[in-house]
Amino acid sequence: MQIKHKDYIIIGAGPAGLQLGYFLKKYDLDFLIVEKNDVAGSYFKEYPRHRTLISINKVHTGFEDKNLDLRFDWNSLLCDKDELLFKEYSTEYFPNADLFVDYLNDFANAYELPIDYGVDIVNIKKEDKFLLSTSSGQQYTCNYLVVATGWAKPYIPEIPGIEYGDHYMTMSLNKKDYENKRVLIIGKGNSAFETADDLIASTATTHVCSENSLVMAWNSHYVGNLRAVNNNFLDTYQLKAQNAVLDAAINHIKKEGEQYRVNVTYNNNASEEEELVYDAIILCTGFRFDDAIFDESCKPELIIKDRFPNQESDYQSTNISQLYYAGTITHMRDYKKQASGFVHGFRYNASCLARILAYQNHNIPMPSTEVAWDIDALGDKFIDRINSNSSLWNQYGYLGDVAVIKEDKVFYYNSLPIDFIKEQFVEENDEYFVLTMEFGKKMEAGEHTSVNRVHRNDYENAKNSAFIHPIIRHYKDGKEMEEFHIIEDLEAVWKEPIHIEPLKKFIKEVKQASLTVSVQGTSI
């Protein structure tokens, strides 16, 4: 067979591969997406196992601006066709996963993305180029490789006897298999509680167990922690309905006949040890990146219990040049903090990656807007972005706008990873601002409904805002000079004088300080 060559090859036609393909096509780059299965988004034909997405789909927002809608639409890919917003496929707040598969395939077809289906990559080598070999004997080469395969393998913790458990990825969905049985679910994430909720009416007893204590998403602001849509099981525990959530380390599992004896050590002051007996064990212990397709000569460095490929701030592998990542596996950059592990986060990362690739590999200028180095002009630009963006909102504290000062002009760049801005984008002596949107202080358990918020007119204490709000930081010569907070707003609208006037005062002070330093430097 003839070897197919492309400048870029993307492995995986899931939402990340399609989103990146959309942007690479906008740049008219030479690329191809290869997909193991016969449809795009095949992962969502099986997962989540119980078929309800936990990514919200808020159809009615009261806004007329699509960007603002995207703050509360966590399934749509970024695009220029209104008919390819997910609200056209479902009005359910938590939609059925089958509809997402339909959506992704319609997206791929609408933009005529170049996809080779049925391509099972079995080996990747690299010399001057990447060589991809398939199970059918077809070979591909490329200069730049982007892996967008997601978490394709189960993560199995090292516990003696763990092999007796059935992983979430392969567990039986027939509820009769669990009727009147004692079931142990290992893990405390959304897959664990999704499974526990589904089995409530079938099991005699269900225990959800892990060494770490339960963390609720509404308290941590991290969407990967337990979501309210999956927490019905907690009622059955707290109201004494034969179920329990255990904070305990699992020491070992032994099989005895048709049952399993599980030795645990509780996280209490006495470190109490106990042996519990179950009829079935389900492992909801998470997932990991599959590096098996990489030849030993170009194995990516792994990190975080070998669950993620390690990567730089531009999503490039730390040890294999010209190897990049997209999608869920970019969550290594903001693990358990922001939303890169989810569609509503990594869709923006894909936009960043496309711009970075065009900029670094093809000398295509990073898109920017030119603004006068003027208090009103820059202040108005910040206010406009604060009130219209979805990227900084959904990727709070991870993505930022950067405004680089060059003599009497400001070059304004939208939504780039903050680490990339600092490490690879700005020059060492540049003066610039970074705009982010972030939550305030981390709330303790129970504070989420009783937090003492800052008075809406107390702009001098805006830094004490608890909810998401804009923050602008000023940098010069590689150092952070000042940090300015705009006070939180109940409806997340920052258009009043109480928001605008303090911001412009801050910009004025920065500019005056810079001019003073410049004049002093000249006089010397």
C-alpha positions in Angstrom: 0.0 0.0 0.0 1.1 3.5 -0.7 2.1 5.5 2.4 -0.2 8.5 3.0 1.5 11.7 4.2 0.0 14.7 5.8 1.6 17.7 7.6 -0.7 17.0 10.6 -2.4 13.8 11.6 -5.0 13.8 14.5 -5.6 10.4 16.1 -9.3 10.3 17.2 -12.5 11.7 15.8 -14.1 12.4 19.1 -15.1 16.0 20.1 -11.5 17.1 20.6 -10.3 15.7 17.2 -13.3 17.3 15.4 -12.9 20.6 17.2 -9.2 20.8 16.4 -9.9 19.8 12.8 -12.4 22.6 12.5 -9.8 25.1 13.5 -7.0 23.6 11.4 -9.3 23.8 8.4 -9.9 27.5 9.1 -6.1 27.9 8.9 -6.0 25.9 5.7 -3.4 23.5 7.1 -2.7 20.1 5.6 -4.2 17.6 8.0 -6.1 14.3 8.4 -8.1 12.8 11.2 -7.8 9.0 11.6 -10.5 7.1 13.6 -10.5 3.5 14.8 -14.2 3.1 14.6 -16.7 3.7 11.8 -18.3 6.8 13.3 -17.2 10.0 15.0 -17.6 10.2 18.8 -17.9 6.4 19.2 -16.8 6.7 22.8 -20.2 8.2 23.6 -22.0 5.1 22.2 -20.9 3.4 25.3 -20.1 6.0 27.9 -21.4 7.1 30.3 -22.6 3.6 30.9 -26.0 4.7 32.2 -26.4 7.0 29.2 -27.1 10.4 30.8 -24.6 13.2 30.2 -23.7 15.4 33.2 -22.6 18.2 30.9 -25.3 20.8 31.2 -27.4 21.9 28.2 -29.1 25.2 29.3 -31.2 26.1 26.2 -33.0 29.1 27.7 -30.6 31.7 29.0 -32.3 35.0 28.3 -29.2 36.0 26.3 -29.1 36.9 22.6 -25.3 36.5 22.4 -24.2 33.0 21.4 -20.9 33.4 23.3 -22.8 34.0 26.5 -25.0 31.0 25.8 -21.9 28.9 25.6 -21.2 29.6 29.2 -24.1 27.3 30.0 -23.9 25.0 27.0 -21.3 22.4 27.8 -21.8 20.2 24.8 -21.6 22.3 21.7 -18.4 22.6 19.8 -17.1 26.0 18.8 -18.2 26.8 15.2 -19.9 29.4 13.0 -23.1 27.6 12.2 -26.0 28.2 14.7 -27.7 25.0 13.5 -24.8 23.1 14.9 -25.4 24.1 18.5 -26.4 21.2 20.7 -29.6 22.9 21.8 -30.9 22.0 18.3 -30.6 18.3 19.3 -32.0 18.3 22.8 -33.7 20.6 25.2 -33.0 18.3 28.2 -30.7 19.9 30.8 -28.8 16.6 31.1 -29.2 15.0 27.6 -29.0 11.4 26.5 -25.5 10.5 25.3 -26.8 8.9 22.0 -27.8 12.4 20.8 -24.3 13.6 21.3 -23.0 10.9 18.9 -25.6 12.2 16.3 -24.4 15.7 16.9 -20.7 14.9 16.5 -21.3 13.1 13.2 -23.4 15.9 11.8 -20.6 18.4 12.8 -18.0 16.3 11.0 -20.1 16.1 7.9 -21.2 19.7 7.9 -17.6 20.9 7.8 -16.5 18.1 5.5 -13.6 17.3 7.9 -11.1 14.9 6.3 -11.5 11.7 8.3 -10.3 8.1 7.6 -12.5 5.8 9.5 -11.7 2.2 10.4 -8.0 3.0 11.0 -6.6 1.0 13.9 -3.2 2.4 14.8 -1.0 -0.3 16.2 2.4 1.3 16.2 3.9 4.8 16.1 7.6 5.4 15.4 9.5 8.6 14.9 12.7 9.4 13.0 12.6 12.6 11.0 8.8 12.1 10.7 6.2 10.1 12.6 5.4 6.7 11.0 1.9 5.3 11.9 1.3 1.6 11.2 -2.3 0.2 11.2 -3.7 -3.3 11.7 -4.6 -3.5 8.0 -1.1 -2.8 6.9 -1.8 0.8 5.8 0.9 3.3 6.9 0.7 7.1 7.4 3.5 9.6 7.9 3.2 13.2 9.3 5.5 16.0 10.5 3.3 16.8 13.5 1.1 14.3 15.4 -1.8 15.2 17.6 -3.2 12.5 19.9 -6.8 13.1 20.8 -7.8 9.6 22.0 -9.0 10.5 25.5 -8.7 8.1 28.3 -9.0 4.8 26.5 -7.9 2.4 29.3 -9.2 1.7 32.8 -7.1 2.9 35.7 -6.6 0.1 38.2 -5.1 0.9 41.6 -2.5 -1.5 43.0 -4.5 -3.4 45.6 -4.0 -7.2 46.2 -7.0 -9.0 44.8 -8.3 -6.0 42.8 -8.6 -8.3 39.8 -11.8 -9.7 41.4 -13.6 -6.5 40.6 -15.4 -5.6 37.4 -14.4 -2.2 36.0 -17.0 0.5 35.2 -16.0 0.1 31.5 -17.0 -3.6 31.4 -19.4 -4.1 34.3 -22.8 -5.7 33.6 -25.7 -3.3 33.1 -28.3 -6.0 33.8 -29.7 -5.0 37.2 -30.8 -8.6 37.9 -27.1 -9.5 38.3 -27.1 -7.4 41.4 -30.5 -8.2 42.9 -30.4 -8.7 46.7 -26.6 -8.7 46.7 -24.1 -6.8 48.8 -22.1 -4.7 46.4 -18.9 -2.7 46.9 -18.2 0.2 44.6 -14.5 1.4 44.8 -14.1 5.1 44.0 -16.0 8.3 44.9 -16.2 10.1 41.5 -19.2 10.6 39.3 -19.0 7.1 37.7 -19.1 5.6 41.2 -22.2 7.5 42.3 -23.8 7.2 38.8 -23.5 3.4 39.3 -24.6 3.5 42.9 -27.7 5.5 42.0 -28.6 3.1 39.2 -28.4 0.1 41.6 -30.3 1.5 44.6 -33.5 -0.5 43.8 -31.7 -3.7 43.1 -29.0 -4.3 45.7 -29.5 -5.4 49.3 -26.6 -3.2 50.4 -24.3 -0.9 48.5 -21.1 0.6 49.9 -19.1 3.3 48.1 -15.5 3.3 49.3 -12.2 5.0 48.8 -9.4 6.4 50.9 -10.2 10.0 50.0 -13.1 11.8 51.4 -16.0 12.8 49.2 -15.7 16.2 47.5 -18.8 17.9 46.0 -18.5 19.9 42.8 -20.7 22.7 44.2 -18.2 23.2 47.0 -14.9 22.8 45.0 -16.1 24.5 41.7 -14.5 21.5 39.9 -16.9 19.8 37.6 -15.1 16.5 37.9 -16.0 16.2 41.6 -19.3 14.7 42.5 -22.2 16.5 40.8 -25.6 17.0 42.4 -27.2 15.0 39.5 -25.4 11.9 40.8 -25.8 12.3 44.6 -29.2 10.8 45.3 -27.3 7.9 46.8 -26.2 10.1 49.7 -29.8 10.4 50.8 -30.0 6.6 51.2 -26.9 6.7 53.3 -27.8 9.5 55.6 -31.4 8.3 56.0 -30.3 4.8 57.0 -31.4 2.9 53.9 -28.8 0.1 54.1 -26.2 1.9 52.0 -23.0 3.7 53.1 -20.1 5.9 52.0 -16.9 4.7 53.5 -13.7 6.7 54.0 -11.2 3.8 54.2 -8.2 2.3 52.5 -8.7 -1.1 51.0 -5.8 -3.3 52.1 -6.6 -6.5 50.2 -9.4 -8.5 48.6 -9.8 -12.3 49.0 -12.2 -14.6 47.3 -14.0 -17.2 49.4 -16.5 -19.3 47.5 -18.8 -16.9 45.7 -18.1 -14.0 48.0 -15.3 -11.5 48.5 -13.7 -10.6 51.8 -12.4 -7.0 51.7 -10.0 -5.8 54.4 -10.2 -2.1 55.0 -8.7 0.5 57.4 -10.9 3.4 58.2 -9.7 7.0 58.2 -10.7 7.5 61.8 -8.5 8.4 64.8 -8.1 4.8 65.7 -7.3 3.6 62.2 -9.8 0.9 62.8 -9.5 -2.2 60.6 -12.4 -4.4 59.6 -13.2 -7.2 57.2 -16.4 -6.7 55.1 -18.1 -9.3 52.9 -19.6 -8.6 49.4 -21.1 -10.5 46.6 -19.9 -8.2 43.8 -17.2 -5.5 43.4 -17.3 -2.7 40.9 -14.3 -0.6 40.1 -15.1 3.0 39.5 -11.4 4.0 39.8 -11.1 6.1 36.8 -9.3 5.9 33.4 -5.9 6.4 31.9 -4.1 7.3 28.7 -3.1 4.3 26.5 0.5 4.6 25.4 0.7 1.0 24.1 0.7 2.2 20.4 3.9 4.1 20.8 7.2 2.3 19.9 9.8 2.2 22.7 11.9 4.7 20.8 9.2 7.5 21.2 7.3 6.6 24.3 5.7 9.7 25.8 6.6 10.6 29.4 3.6 9.9 31.7 2.6 11.7 34.8 -0.1 11.7 37.6 0.0 7.9 38.4 0.8 7.3 34.7 -2.7 8.4 33.8 -1.7 11.4 31.5 1.0 12.1 29.0 3.2 14.9 30.3 3.1 18.1 28.2 4.3 21.6 28.0 2.1 24.7 28.1 1.7 24.5 24.3 0.3 21.0 24.6 3.5 19.5 23.2 5.0 16.4 24.7 7.8 17.0 27.2 10.0 14.4 25.7 8.9 13.9 22.1 9.1 17.0 19.9 6.3 17.7 17.5 3.9 15.4 19.4 0.9 17.2 20.7 -2.2 16.4 22.7 -5.9 17.5 22.5 -9.0 16.8 24.5 -9.4 15.1 27.8 -5.7 14.3 28.1 -4.8 18.0 28.2 -6.4 17.9 31.7 -2.9 17.2 32.9 -2.4 21.0 32.6 -5.2 21.8 35.1 -5.9 18.5 36.8 -8.7 18.6 39.3 -8.8 22.4 39.0 -10.4 23.6 35.8 -12.3 22.0 33.0 -9.8 20.7 30.4 -11.0 17.2 31.0 -14.5 18.0 29.7 -15.9 19.2 26.4 -16.8 22.7 27.7 -13.1 23.2 28.6 -11.1 21.4 26.0 -13.0 22.9 23.1 -11.2 26.2 24.0 -7.9 24.4 24.4 -8.3 23.0 20.9 -8.8 26.6 19.6 -5.6 27.6 21.5 -3.7 24.6 20.1 -4.6 25.5 16.5 -3.5 29.1 16.9 -0.3 27.9 18.6 0.5 25.4 15.8 -0.1 28.0 13.1 2.0 30.6 15.0 4.9 28.3 16.0 5.1 26.0 12.9 4.0 28.2 10.0 4.7 31.8 11.1 1.1 32.7 11.0 0.6 35.7 13.4 -1.4 35.0 16.5 -4.8 36.8 16.0 -5.0 40.0 17.9 -6.8 43.3 18.1 -4.9 46.6 18.2 -6.0 49.1 20.9 -4.6 52.5 21.7 -2.5 52.6 24.9 -5.2 54.7 26.4 -7.1 54.4 29.7 -10.6 54.5 28.1 -9.7 52.4 25.1 -8.1 49.6 27.1 -10.7 49.8 29.9 -13.5 49.5 27.4 -11.9 46.5 25.8 -11.5 44.7 29.1 -15.2 45.4 30.0 -16.4 44.2 26.6 -14.5 40.9 26.9 -15.5 40.5 30.5 -19.2 40.7 29.5 -19.0 38.7 26.3 -16.5 35.8 26.7 -17.3 32.2 27.4 -13.7 30.9 27.3 -12.5 32.7 30.4 -15.7 31.8 32.2 -15.6 28.1 31.5 -11.8 27.8 31.8 -11.6 30.1 34.8 -8.1 30.7 36.0 -6.6 28.6 33.2 -7.1 30.7 30.1 -6.5 34.4 30.0 -6.6 37.4 27.6 -3.2 39.1 27.3 -2.8 42.7 26.4 0.8 43.5 25.4 1.9 47.1 25.5 4.2 48.2 22.6 5.0 51.9 22.8 1.7 53.7 22.2 -0.3 50.6 21.3 -1.7 47.6 23.0 -2.0 44.3 21.1 -4.9 42.3 22.6 -4.9 38.5 22.3 -8.0 36.5 23.3 -8.0 33.3 25.4 -4.5 31.7 25.7 -3.3 29.4 28.5 -1.8 31.5 31.2 1.3 29.3 31.5 1.9 29.6 27.7 1.6 33.4 27.9 4.3 33.6 30.5 6.6 30.8 29.4 6.5 30.9 25.6 4.6 33.9 24.2 5.6 37.2 25.8 9.2 38.5 25.6 11.3 38.7 28.7 11.0 42.5 28.9 7.4 42.9 27.8 4.9 44.9 29.8 1.5 43.4 29.7 -1.9 42.7 31.4 -3.6 39.3 31.8 -7.3 39.2 32.2 -8.8 36.1 33.9 -12.1 35.2 35.6 -11.7 33.3 38.8 -13.5 32.2 42.0 -12.5 33.8 45.2 -11.4 32.1 48.4 -12.0 28.3 48.7 -15.1 27.7 50.7 -15.2 25.3 53.5 -17.9 22.5 53.7 -21.3 24.1 54.3 -20.3 27.6 53.3 -21.7 27.3 49.8 -25.2 28.4 50.9 -24.2 30.8 53.7 -21.1 32.6 52.4 -20.7 36.2 53.6 -20.4 38.1 50.3 -18.8 41.5 49.7 -21.3 44.4 49.5 -21.9 45.2 45.8 -20.6 48.8 46.3 -17.6 47.9 48.3 -15.2 47.8 45.3 -12.2 48.4 47.6 -12.6 44.9 49.0 -13.3 43.3 45.6 -10.4 40.9 46.2 -12.6 39.2 48.9 -15.3 38.3 46.3 -16.2 34.7 46.7 -18.0 34.0 43.4 -16.5 34.1 39.9 -15.3 37.6 39.0 -12.7 39.3 36.7 -9.1 39.7 37.8 -6.5 41.8 35.9 -2.8 41.4 36.6 -0.1 43.7 35.4 3.3 42.2 34.5 6.6 43.9 33.7 10.1 42.5 33.1 8.8 39.0 33.9 7.3 39.9 37.3 3.7 40.4 38.5 3.5 44.1 39.6 -0.2 44.5 40.6 -3.4 42.5 40.9 -6.8 44.2 40.4 -10.2 42.5 41.2 -13.6 43.7 39.9 -16.2 43.0 42.5 -18.4 39.9 42.0 -21.9 40.5 40.5 -25.0 38.4 41.2 -25.9 38.1 37.6 -22.4 38.2 36.2 -22.9 41.5 34.4 -20.1 44.1 34.8 -21.3 47.2 33.1 -22.0 49.7 35.9 -19.8 52.6 37.0 -18.9 50.6 40.2 -17.2 48.1 37.9 -15.8 50.4 35.2 -14.5 53.4 37.2 -12.2 51.5 39.6 -10.9 49.5 36.6 -10.0 52.6 34.7 -8.4 54.2 37.8 -6.2 51.1 38.1 -5.2 51.3 34.4 -4.4 55.0 34.9 -2.2 54.3 37.9 -0.3 51.6 36.0 0.2 53.9 33.0 1.4 56.8 35.2 3.8 54.6 37.1 5.2 53.3 33.8 5.6 56.8 32.4 7.3 57.9 35.6 9.8 55.1 35.4 10.4 55.8 31.7 11.1 59.5 32.4 13.4 58.7 35.3 15.3 56.2 33.2 15.8 58.8 30.4 17.0 61.4 32.8 19.7 59.1 34.1 
